[in-house]
Amino acid sequence: MLTLAALALAGCGQSAKKQADDLGSVAAEGALVAHDASEGSTTDNFTRVHGRALRDLAKKVRDQPATPRLGQLAGRIVSDLDELADNPGDERRAGRIQRDLERAAKQANAL
C-alpha cells in the first residue's frame, strides 16, 4: 500500500480530490501502524521507519496543497505521524494517534 501511496503523491499540481484520496490512504495506513504499535505487536524500528515514510508522503500535500483545508489536514496527519515515529514504544500514545488518524482518514475521504 505504501508504494501505491508514494506513486500517487509523487506528482505535483494534483487536484483537490486526488490529494484528499491520497491523504485518506496515508492516514488509514498510519492508523494501522499505530494500532499495531498500541498493541505492542510490531517493533519500535518498524513503527519509526514506517511512520516517517508515511509522514514524508503527507508532507508533499502539506507543502503544496490544492486547498487550504487540505493543507491543514495534511499538517495534522504529518504531526500525528511525527509523534508516532518519535515515540514508537508508547502504546497509550499510539492508541490516541490511531484514533486521530482514523478521523483524519474519514475527513479526507469526505472531501
URQUI-V594165 format. One record per residue. N is the residue number from 1. RES is the residue in three letters. BURIAL is I if it has 9 or more other ideal C-beta (glycine too) atoms within 8 Angstrom, else O. D_LAST is the distance of its C-alpha to the last C-alpha in whole Angstrom. Layout:
BEGIN
[[N:RES:BURIAL:D_LAST] [N:RES:BURIAL:D_LAST]]
END
This chain:
BEGIN
[[1:MET:O:21] [2:LEU:I:21] [3:THR:O:23] [4:LEU:O:20] [5:ALA:I:18] [6:ALA:I:20] [7:LEU:O:21] [8:ALA:I:17] [9:LEU:I:17] [10:ALA:O:20] [11:GLY:O:19] [12:CYS:O:19] [13:GLY:O:17] [14:GLN:I:14] [15:SER:O:12] [16:ALA:I:8] [17:LYS:O:7] [18:LYS:I:10] [19:GLN:I:10] [20:ALA:I:6] [21:ASP:I:8] [22:ASP:I:11] [23:LEU:I:10] [24:GLY:I:10] [25:SER:I:13] [26:VAL:I:15] [27:ALA:I:14] [28:ALA:I:15] [29:GLU:I:18] [30:GLY:I:19] [31:ALA:I:19] [32:LEU:O:21] [33:VAL:I:23] [34:ALA:I:23] [35:HIS:I:24] [36:ASP:I:27] [37:ALA:I:28] [38:SER:I:28] [39:GLU:O:31] [40:GLY:O:33] [41:SER:O:32] [42:THR:O:32] [43:THR:O:34] [44:ASP:O:33] [45:ASN:O:33] [46:PHE:I:30] [47:THR:I:28] [48:ARG:I:29] [49:VAL:I:29] [50:HIS:I:25] [51:GLY:I:24] [52:ARG:I:25] [53:ALA:I:24] [54:LEU:I:20] [55:ARG:I:20] [56:ASP:O:21] [57:LEU:I:18] [58:ALA:I:16] [59:LYS:I:18] [60:LYS:I:18] [61:VAL:I:14] [62:ARG:I:15] [63:ASP:O:18] [64:GLN:O:17] [65:PRO:I:13] [66:ALA:O:12] [67:THR:O:11] [68:PRO:O:12] [69:ARG:O:9] [70:LEU:I:9] [71:GLY:I:12] [72:GLN:O:13] [73:LEU:I:11] [74:ALA:I:13] [75:GLY:I:16] [76:ARG:I:15] [77:ILE:I:15] [78:VAL:I:18] [79:SER:O:20] [80:ASP:I:20] [81:LEU:I:21] [82:ASP:I:24] [83:GLU:I:25] [84:LEU:I:25] [85:ALA:I:27] [86:ASP:O:29] [87:ASN:I:30] [88:PRO:I:30] [89:GLY:O:33] [90:ASP:O:31] [91:GLU:I:30] [92:ARG:O:30] [93:ARG:I:27] [94:ALA:I:26] [95:GLY:I:25] [96:ARG:O:23] [97:ILE:I:21] [98:GLN:I:20] [99:ARG:I:19] [100:ASP:I:17] [101:LEU:I:15] [102:GLU:I:15] [103:ARG:O:13] [104:ALA:I:11] [105:ALA:I:10] [106:LYS:I:9] [107:GLN:I:7] [108:ALA:I:5] [109:ASN:I:6] [110:ALA:O:4] [111:LEU:I:0]]
END
